[in-house]
Amino acid sequence: MQATAANHAWRKIKSALVSALAFVSAILVIAPLGLVFFYLVKSGASSVNWDFFTQLPKPVGVVGGGMANAIAGSFELLGLAAMIGVPIGVLGGVYLAEYGSTRTNSLLRFIADVLNGVPSITWGVVVYGLVVLRFKGFSAYAGGLALGFMMVPLIMRTTEEVLLLVPNGYREAALALGVSRWKTIVHIVMKTASKGIVTGILLALARVAGETAPLLFTAFGNRFWNHSLSEPIAALPLQIFSYAISPYEDWHRQAWAGALVLVIMIFFINVLVRFLTRDRMANPT
């Protein structure tokens, strides 16, 4: 009896120690995010005002102004990137999940995984060589192309994984009723996996939303409103970078404000992802 009681007490002690270790580890994971957000709020919240969202940057050395053109430019670039990356990524994921041979699909998955790990500046250099140098000018098209290329492998792999989760019974039932294969994929399989596909698209957008390096080689930046997609365009990450390396204190404050706005934008995208996936998380089957 004493040995059993001692073993029980020792198991409780070990359980408490492991629980405490897991709790401390969770705090250590969350702490950097909390510290980053706290410092962004402390340094940039005072500069987040109406002028920040509605005015253009002031001339060098002049206090005030905003990043309205950069915010609008970021949305334009994300729109262009989505027009390029979403169709290619989704169709590529459908091919991997529904078509192709085992060897071909294995090779495509390997290439997609490698591309997911390629540094973003490499994409910028590639598009710089393919588009900027050839057409002799920076442009929103080049920036959107670079971001779209970055989105493709992530959307492709996410779409494939989501489609593979759809039970084969759905496909077999539709085919048994005489529905063609492409209609089965479009109307049954993809509709069932639509939330997961949208989640992958939003995650890809959140990933490229804060990229600066590829835009330095492609979009280049612009201190004014962009009136043509064939011209250089401002973007929030580019404006933050430009202000952060400047010698002006007011620009530093606005850089912190821009970083805060960018983090909040990405935060809301991730909240939307959680909202879309809440049903799948509650019912994994």
C-alpha positions in Angstrom: 0.0 0.0 0.0 2.8 2.4 0.9 4.7 1.6 -2.3 1.5 2.2 -4.3 0.9 5.5 -2.6 4.5 6.6 -3.1 4.3 5.7 -6.8 1.0 7.6 -7.2 2.5 10.7 -5.5 5.6 10.5 -7.7 3.4 10.2 -10.8 1.5 13.3 -9.7 4.7 15.2 -9.2 6.0 14.2 -12.6 2.7 15.2 -14.2 2.8 18.6 -12.5 6.4 19.1 -13.6 5.7 18.3 -17.2 2.5 20.5 -17.1 4.6 23.4 -15.7 7.3 22.8 -18.4 4.7 22.8 -21.1 3.1 26.0 -19.8 6.5 27.8 -19.6 7.3 26.6 -23.1 4.0 28.0 -24.4 4.7 31.3 -22.7 8.2 31.4 -24.3 6.6 30.9 -27.7 3.9 33.6 -27.2 6.2 36.1 -25.4 8.2 37.3 -28.5 4.9 38.0 -30.3 3.6 39.9 -27.3 6.8 41.9 -26.9 6.8 42.8 -30.7 3.2 43.9 -30.6 3.8 45.9 -27.3 6.8 47.7 -28.8 4.9 48.5 -32.0 2.0 49.9 -30.0 4.4 51.9 -27.8 6.4 53.3 -30.7 3.8 53.7 -33.4 0.3 54.0 -32.0 0.7 57.8 -31.5 1.3 58.2 -35.3 -1.7 56.1 -36.3 -4.3 58.8 -37.0 -6.6 60.0 -39.8 -3.8 61.7 -41.7 -1.8 58.5 -41.7 -4.5 56.8 -43.7 -5.5 59.7 -46.0 -2.5 61.8 -46.8 0.6 61.2 -49.0 4.1 61.3 -47.6 5.4 64.8 -46.9 8.6 66.1 -48.6 11.9 65.2 -47.0 12.3 66.9 -43.5 8.7 68.0 -43.3 6.8 66.7 -40.3 3.4 64.9 -40.8 1.9 63.2 -43.8 0.8 59.7 -44.1 1.0 56.4 -46.1 -2.3 56.4 -47.9 -0.6 55.6 -51.2 1.5 52.8 -49.7 -1.6 51.2 -48.1 -3.5 51.4 -51.4 -0.4 50.1 -53.3 -0.2 47.1 -51.0 -3.8 46.1 -51.8 -3.1 46.6 -55.5 0.0 44.4 -55.4 -1.9 41.7 -53.4 -4.7 41.8 -55.9 -2.3 41.4 -58.8 -0.5 38.6 -56.9 -3.8 36.8 -56.3 -4.7 37.0 -60.0 -1.5 35.2 -60.8 -0.9 32.9 -57.9 -4.5 31.7 -57.1 -5.5 30.2 -60.4 -2.1 28.5 -61.0 -1.8 27.3 -57.4 -5.3 25.9 -57.2 -5.2 24.2 -60.6 -1.8 22.8 -59.7 -3.1 21.5 -56.5 -6.1 19.9 -58.3 -3.7 18.2 -60.7 -1.6 16.8 -57.9 -4.6 15.5 -56.0 -6.7 14.2 -58.9 -4.5 13.6 -61.9 -0.9 12.8 -62.8 1.2 9.7 -62.2 2.9 8.9 -58.9 6.4 9.7 -60.1 5.3 13.0 -61.7 3.4 14.1 -58.7 6.2 13.2 -56.4 8.6 15.4 -58.5 6.1 18.3 -58.5 5.7 18.1 -54.8 9.4 18.1 -54.2 9.8 21.2 -56.5 6.9 23.0 -54.7 8.5 22.3 -51.3 11.9 23.6 -52.5 10.2 26.7 -54.0 8.5 27.3 -50.6 11.9 27.6 -49.0 13.5 29.9 -51.7 14.4 33.3 -50.1 12.0 36.0 -51.2 14.8 38.2 -52.5 15.6 35.5 -55.0 12.1 35.9 -56.5 12.7 39.6 -56.7 16.0 39.1 -58.6 14.4 36.6 -61.0 11.5 38.9 -61.8 13.9 41.8 -62.1 15.8 39.9 -64.8 12.7 38.6 -66.6 10.5 41.8 -66.5 12.2 44.9 -65.2 15.3 44.7 -67.3 13.4 43.5 -70.4 10.8 46.3 -70.2 13.3 48.8 -68.8 11.2 49.9 -65.9 9.9 49.1 -62.4 6.2 48.5 -62.2 3.3 47.3 -60.2 3.0 44.4 -62.7 6.5 43.2 -61.8 5.8 43.5 -58.1 2.6 41.6 -58.4 4.3 38.9 -60.5 7.0 38.4 -57.9 4.5 38.1 -55.1 2.3 35.8 -57.2 5.2 33.5 -57.9 5.8 33.2 -54.1 2.2 32.3 -53.6 2.0 29.5 -56.1 3.8 26.7 -54.3 2.1 27.4 -51.0 -1.4 27.5 -52.5 -0.6 24.4 -54.6 0.5 22.2 -51.6 -2.4 23.5 -49.4 -5.0 22.8 -52.1 -3.6 19.3 -52.7 -3.7 18.4 -49.0 -7.2 19.7 -48.6 -8.5 17.9 -51.7 -7.0 14.6 -50.5 -9.0 14.9 -47.3 -12.3 14.7 -49.3 -13.5 11.1 -49.0 -13.2 9.0 -52.1 -16.8 7.9 -51.6 -17.9 11.3 -52.8 -16.1 10.9 -56.1 -17.2 7.3 -56.6 -20.9 8.2 -55.9 -20.8 11.0 -58.4 -19.1 8.9 -61.1 -21.5 6.1 -60.5 -24.4 8.5 -61.2 -22.8 9.3 -64.6 -21.3 12.7 -63.7 -18.2 13.4 -65.7 -14.9 13.5 -63.9 -14.2 17.2 -64.3 -17.7 18.0 -63.1 -17.2 15.8 -60.1 -14.0 17.6 -59.2 -15.4 21.1 -59.7 -18.9 20.6 -58.2 -18.3 17.9 -55.6 -14.7 17.7 -54.5 -13.7 21.4 -54.8 -17.0 22.6 -53.3 -16.5 20.3 -50.3 -12.9 21.5 -49.8 -13.7 25.2 -50.6 -13.1 26.5 -47.1 -9.7 24.8 -47.0 -8.8 26.2 -50.4 -9.7 29.7 -49.3 -7.7 29.2 -46.1 -4.6 28.3 -48.1 -5.1 31.4 -50.3 -5.5 33.7 -47.3 -2.4 32.2 -45.7 -0.4 32.8 -48.9 -1.6 36.4 -49.0 -0.7 36.9 -45.3 2.8 35.5 -46.1 3.5 37.9 -49.0 1.8 40.9 -47.5 4.8 41.9 -45.5 7.5 41.1 -48.1 10.0 43.9 -48.8 13.0 42.4 -50.6 11.2 41.3 -53.8 9.5 44.7 -54.1 12.8 46.5 -53.9 13.7 44.9 -57.2 10.3 45.1 -58.9 7.9 47.7 -57.6 10.6 50.0 -56.4 8.3 52.4 -54.5 6.6 55.7 -55.2 6.0 58.8 -53.0 2.8 59.7 -55.0 -0.4 58.1 -56.1 0.1 55.4 -58.8 -1.9 56.1 -61.9 -0.7 53.2 -64.0 0.3 49.6 -63.2 3.2 49.9 -65.6 4.8 52.5 -63.3 6.6 52.1 -59.9 4.2 51.8 -57.0 4.3 52.3 -53.3 3.7 49.5 -50.8 3.5 49.5 -47.0 6.7 47.3 -46.5 8.7 49.5 -48.9 7.6 52.7 -47.2 8.4 51.3 -43.8 11.9 50.3 -45.0 12.5 53.7 -46.6 11.4 55.6 -43.4 13.2 53.2 -41.0 16.6 53.9 -42.6 16.1 57.7 -42.9 17.7 60.2 -40.4 14.4 61.9 -39.6 12.7 61.2 -36.2 9.2 61.8 -37.5 9.7 59.3 -40.3 10.9 56.7 -37.7 7.6 57.2 -35.8 5.7 56.7 -39.0 7.7 53.6 -39.8 6.7 52.1 -36.5 3.1 53.1 -37.2 3.2 51.5 -40.6 4.7 48.3 -39.1 1.8 48.3 -36.5 -0.8 48.7 -39.3 0.8 45.9 -41.3 0.9 43.5 -38.3 -2.8 44.3 -37.6 -3.7 43.6 -41.2 -1.9 40.2 -41.1 -3.5 39.5 -37.7 -7.0 40.0 -39.1 -6.2 37.8 -42.1 -5.2 35.0 -39.7 -8.4 35.6 -37.6 -10.4 35.2 -40.9 -8.5 31.9 -41.5 -9.4 30.7 -38.0 -13.0 31.7 -38.6 -13.2 29.7 -41.9 -11.6 26.6 -40.4 -13.5 26.5 -37.1 -16.0 23.9 -38.4 -13.2 21.6 -39.7 -11.4 21.9 -36.4 -14.6 21.0 -34.5 -15.4 18.1 -36.8 -12.1 16.8 -38.2 -13.9 13.9 -40.0 
